C-alpha cells in the first residue's frame, strides 16, 4: 500500500487545490499499478509553517509561495 507525502508551505494552497492534489496523485498511482491501488493509496499533505522552509538559503513565506503561483513557477 503506497503512502505519498506532499509537503507544502502553509497558507499557499486552498483546500480545494489540496483535495485535487490528493485525487490526482491517487489517479497517478492507479495509472502505474492498476485500479486495485485506488483503495489502498494513502496521500498525506503536510503543511510547513510560513518561513520554516528555505530555498537557496532564504526562508520561503506564504507570500513568496503565492507569488510563485501567480508567476507560474
C-alpha positions, 0 to 999 in steps of 0.5 A: 500500500503506497503512502505519498507525502506532499509537503507544502508551505502553509497558507499557499494552497486552498483546500480545494487545490489540496483535495485535487492534489490528493485525487490526482496523485491517487489517479497517478498511482492507479495509472502505474499499478492498476485500479486495485491501488485506488483503495489502498493509496494513502496521500498525506499533505503536510503543511510547513509553517510560513518561513520554516522552509528555505530555498537557496538559503532564504526562508520561503513565506506564504507570500513568496509561495503565492507569488510563485503561483501567480508567476507560474513557477 
